[in-house]
């Protein structure tokens, strides 16, 4: 096995432990795998949130369109009823001249 020897650094300190290249490789692989799993989980969560946001926006648009259509129908019906009330009041005034306008 290849081994990394501890040699004094520029500050004169010698690192405490010596590890083989195989151990270093396994440690590096472990750390990278952990980061990769974290990155993949983050991407999955981001995609899921994005998909749900698009779905919610679509559902919200459908709901708003439905409510707007109902409001238009009610407004038209209210206009018709208001006109009918005005006509009835006019007729009442015509039949009863003492009725206040």
Secondary structure, 3 states (H helix, E strand, C coil): CCECCCCCCCCCCCCCCCCEHHHHHHHHHHHHHHHHHHHHHHHHHHHHHHHHHHHHHHHHHHHHHHHHHHHHHHHHHHHHHHHHHHHHHHHHHHHCCCCCC
